[in-house]
Amino acid sequence: MIKDKSVQVFLDELASKASTPGGGSAAAIIGAMGAALISMVANFTVGKKGYEDADADARDILQHSEDLRDQLTGMIKADVDVFNRVMAAYGMPKETDEEKAARSEEIQAALKEATDVPLACAHASAEVIKLCQPIAEKGNKNVISDAGVAVLAGQAALRSAALNVYINIGGIKDAAFRSDRQKQLEDILAGMDALTEDVYELVKSKL
């Protein structure tokens, strides 16, 4: 499993001539890092003296951030798998009309899946950004800078995932599918840059 490899091995593979892992997997792991940092701040808040009023909220945030970390970590492999499916589709034979039709159908199906995987990553990354606000407001001030790093990681993951949606959606012929996924992505992106900046400034004000 790609998620079980060492950081060095993952980075070496990311830097290599191999097509996978690529930007989609990087987006997922960046998002997972953001979620993990939220968990870190929450863990330093739960049960700590002086943060009794924030304890219940920190526990809820911790559960949510760990769920997001698990989701995003799983998307690292999902991105590799769907990319391989797309490449396999393009590699199908195309000598006869039947082969061309089958190849075209599989390419379209693979591109749709390759759009939905980073779209799910974008959604989860936006949730990471949203979760940074309450932990930045209530979390342990001794590690509050990590909430700032978390929101920036969430933003990077979100915008990176969006790029992967855009590149795959361009090759899809189904106009209704394209319109639906573009609308979903626009809804996910709406307000996230402003929220990221708000959280960043909130964290800075507490340093």
Secondary structure, 3 states (H helix, E strand, C coil): CHHHCCHHHHHHHHHCCCCCCCHHHHHHHHHHHHHHHHHHHHHCCCCCCCCHHHHHHHHHHHHHHHHHHHHHHHHHHHHHHHHHHHHHHHCCCCCCHHHHHHHHHHHHHHHHHHHHHHHHHHHHHHHHHHHHHHHHHHCCHHHHHHHHHHHHHHHHHHHHHHHHHHHHHCCCCCHHHHHHHHHHHHHHHCCHHHHHHHHHHHHHHCC
